[in-house]
Amino acid sequence: MFCYISKNWRGRPLISIETVINLIANTTTKQGLEIVCVLDENTYERGIEVTKEELDLVNINRDEFHGEWNYFISPQE
């Protein structure tokens, strides 16, 4: 999806967070991709580390071609 977002905001000045959110949220493709984008204004504690055991529970499906870059995360079953 990031390639479509980049194409959508190509050449536009990213002058505010609202501009970025609107450009991302208005990204579509001919195949029907629609992106929902909202600002997360929550405050998060710093320094929390994910353990190897917690990370092993994430359902990551890696592509054969550069699986370190090309992957999707599925919900837990």
C-alpha positions in Angstrom: 0.0 0.0 0.0 2.9 2.4 0.6 3.7 2.6 -3.1 0.2 3.9 -3.8 0.4 6.3 -0.9 3.7 7.7 -2.2 2.2 8.1 -5.7 -0.8 9.9 -4.3 1.2 12.5 -2.4 4.0 12.8 -5.0 5.0 16.5 -5.4 2.7 17.8 -2.7 4.2 19.6 0.3 3.6 17.7 3.5 3.0 20.8 5.6 1.0 19.4 8.4 -0.1 16.1 10.0 -3.6 16.8 8.7 -2.3 17.0 5.2 -0.5 13.7 5.5 -3.6 12.0 7.0 -5.9 13.3 4.3 -3.5 12.3 1.5 -3.1 8.8 3.0 -6.9 8.5 3.6 -7.7 9.5 0.0 -5.4 6.9 -1.6 -7.3 4.4 -3.8 -6.4 2.0 -6.7 -8.3 0.9 -9.8 -8.6 -2.5 -8.1 -10.6 -1.0 -5.2 -8.0 -0.6 -2.5 -9.2 1.9 0.1 -7.1 3.1 3.0 -8.4 4.3 6.4 -6.1 6.7 8.2 -6.7 8.3 11.6 -4.3 10.1 14.0 -3.6 8.1 17.1 -3.3 10.6 19.9 -2.8 8.1 22.7 0.3 8.4 24.9 2.4 5.2 25.1 5.0 4.3 27.7 8.6 4.3 26.4 11.0 1.5 26.8 8.6 -1.5 26.7 10.3 -4.4 25.0 8.6 -7.3 23.3 10.0 -10.6 24.4 11.0 -13.3 22.0 8.1 -15.4 23.3 5.6 -12.6 22.7 7.0 -12.1 19.2 6.8 -15.8 18.4 3.0 -15.6 19.0 2.6 -13.1 16.2 1.2 -14.8 13.1 3.7 -13.5 10.5 3.5 -15.0 7.0 6.6 -14.2 5.0 6.8 -14.2 1.2 9.4 -16.4 -0.4 10.9 -13.3 -2.1 12.6 -11.1 0.6 10.4 -12.3 3.5 12.1 -9.8 5.7 10.4 -7.1 3.7 7.4 -8.8 2.2 5.1 -10.3 4.8 1.6 -10.0 6.2 0.3 -10.4 9.8 -2.8 -12.6 10.2 -5.1 -12.5 13.2 -4.6 -15.2 15.8 -6.8 -18.2 15.3 
